[in-house]
């Protein structure tokens, strides 16, 4: 068995804090690596007062030191400019592999100090103990195995992004710029093509507002029925996994809120206008209104149409506070320009294969993520040896 050794972070790395430049603060809600690069064209003179280093070298890790994401760890393969909410950790490369350390902190939680507003200070973090493999080459082997999964996941995500862009651009060309098949000979009335009409979202199917089963009844939870919340929808065209699941009993408790697959889910409370499609049967919480389509041919077109209504949803859901709150009644009455059905059919025929590719790639990502997450603690603990 490979020998492991205990270090303090400060004994095996240098730790830096970024400078105070609020205007380039970034939203780091996304915990995936890499984080954004802050090399925005500043020269050394422009960096004065921002940081006492021109830039932090690459092949290091950074740790969120403040805010709701405190303790979240990122890996940086390339040089970057740190911000004040990040600690940059430059490992001693004779003792610790940076990518290995990044994976180590996926299972060793980093916590901050303070109660009202916790933060991670350099002196506090320097004292944190880590138990890692002593052999640097063995660390590199572990990092390489786990990186292979992450690299493939990132590759699939890039493919998904390209497919989404292709479908979105076709939607804009046909339904925003009105360059749909036959547009050259189409007459326009009141700014829309002849044969098109104004209708409401409720005209496309049944609108349902989600609901949360009583959390004190444990039997309602822990099954295999997706329970979708807004965070599950962020960045996902198709929701294929959720942070929480309902049992059959929990689903039966609110059977009126049951969503068949390929319903369009829209967040209407809190962060308004986040739109996604459930790849499997699901329930949602009360912050989400969903459309169960009467005709699935409308799915690709209506998904993009509602996705582009974020500002409208926020405006109609304005309650005088910072939080959007759009009721089911207001949501289902929102108006859209409905194309002629023949155009909807042609669009669906072109875009549905792209949607299927996205769903399949998402499945691959889910499987790879599960495999990586199973391997990670076993490799780090030494229960699984690397040849």
Secondary structure, DSSP 8 states (H G I E B T S, - for coil): ---EEEEEHHHHEEEEE-B--GGG-------SSS------S--TTTTTTT-SSS-B-SSEEEEE-SSTTTT-EEEESS-B--BTTEEEEEE-TTT--HHHHHHHTTTS----B-SSS-B--HHHHHT-EEEEES-HHHHHHHHHHHHHHHHHHHHHHHHHHHHHHHHHHHHIIIIIS---TTGGG--EETTEETT-EEEEGGGGEEEEE-----TT-GGGEEEEEEEE-HHHHTT-SEE---S-EE-HHHHHHTGGG-B-TT-EEEE-EESTT-EEEESS-EEE-TTEEEEEESSGGGHHHHHHHHHTTHHHHHHHTB-SSSSEE--HHHHHT-EEEE--HHHHHHHHHHHHHHHHHHHHHHHHHHHHHHHHHHHHHHHHHTSS---
